Amino acid sequence: MKETLMLLSAQIEERRKIIQEDLSAGKAKDFGGYQHACGEVRGYLMVQSFISELLRTNKEQDEDFESSPTDSVVSK
């Protein structure tokens, strides 16, 4: 799952950069096109945030799984 999320994240980042470059080059034909591109970039940023959260949660769950129940008893 981690590899899939990392690949998806890289693809999203690549697409977001392309749109931002197009916007900075003035390729939006009208204000509606500009709004659409900005919305697309915002959506990509939100998805990146969701993916980061999933990866963080997955890492924490893996760490919890790797520790044994006696670890918490011994450390107290």
QUIBELWO-V271341 format. One record per residue. N is the residue number from 1. NEAR is the number of other C-alpha atoms within 8 Angstrom. D_FIRST is the distance of its C-alpha to the first C-alpha in Angstrom with 2 decimals. Layout:
n->N near->NEAR d_first->D_FIRST
n->N near->NEAR d_first->D_FIRST
//
This chain:
n->1 near->4 d_first->0.00
n->2 near->6 d_first->3.79
n->3 near->6 d_first->5.50
n->4 near->7 d_first->5.20
n->5 near->10 d_first->6.26
n->6 near->8 d_first->8.63
n->7 near->8 d_first->9.98
n->8 near->8 d_first->10.62
n->9 near->10 d_first->12.21
n->10 near->8 d_first->14.35
n->11 near->8 d_first->15.51
n->12 near->10 d_first->16.47
n->13 near->10 d_first->18.29
n->14 near->8 d_first->20.12
n->15 near->8 d_first->21.27
n->16 near->11 d_first->22.38
n->17 near->8 d_first->24.42
n->18 near->8 d_first->26.09
n->19 near->10 d_first->27.17
n->20 near->9 d_first->28.48
n->21 near->8 d_first->30.39
n->22 near->10 d_first->31.87
n->23 near->11 d_first->32.93
n->24 near->7 d_first->34.54
n->25 near->6 d_first->36.34
n->26 near->7 d_first->37.77
n->27 near->7 d_first->36.28
n->28 near->10 d_first->36.09
n->29 near->7 d_first->39.05
n->30 near->6 d_first->39.93
n->31 near->7 d_first->39.01
n->32 near->6 d_first->36.92
n->33 near->9 d_first->34.84
n->34 near->11 d_first->34.49
n->35 near->8 d_first->33.40
n->36 near->8 d_first->30.81
n->37 near->11 d_first->29.36
n->38 near->8 d_first->29.36
n->39 near->8 d_first->27.58
n->40 near->9 d_first->24.92
n->41 near->11 d_first->24.45
n->42 near->8 d_first->24.37
n->43 near->8 d_first->21.70
n->44 near->11 d_first->19.50
n->45 near->8 d_first->20.17
n->46 near->8 d_first->19.27
n->47 near->8 d_first->15.89
n->48 near->11 d_first->15.32
n->49 near->8 d_first->16.42
n->50 near->8 d_first->14.10
n->51 near->10 d_first->11.01
n->52 near->8 d_first->12.71
n->53 near->8 d_first->13.38
n->54 near->8 d_first->9.90
n->55 near->10 d_first->8.99
n->56 near->8 d_first->12.38
n->57 near->8 d_first->12.15
n->58 near->8 d_first->9.07
n->59 near->8 d_first->11.16
n->60 near->8 d_first->14.21
n->61 near->8 d_first->13.06
n->62 near->8 d_first->12.22
n->63 near->8 d_first->15.64
n->64 near->7 d_first->17.34
n->65 near->7 d_first->16.19
n->66 near->6 d_first->17.50
n->67 near->7 d_first->20.85
n->68 near->7 d_first->23.37
n->69 near->6 d_first->25.55
n->70 near->6 d_first->28.54
n->71 near->8 d_first->27.15
n->72 near->8 d_first->27.95
n->73 near->7 d_first->31.33
n->74 near->6 d_first->32.34
n->75 near->5 d_first->31.59
n->76 near->4 d_first->33.81
//
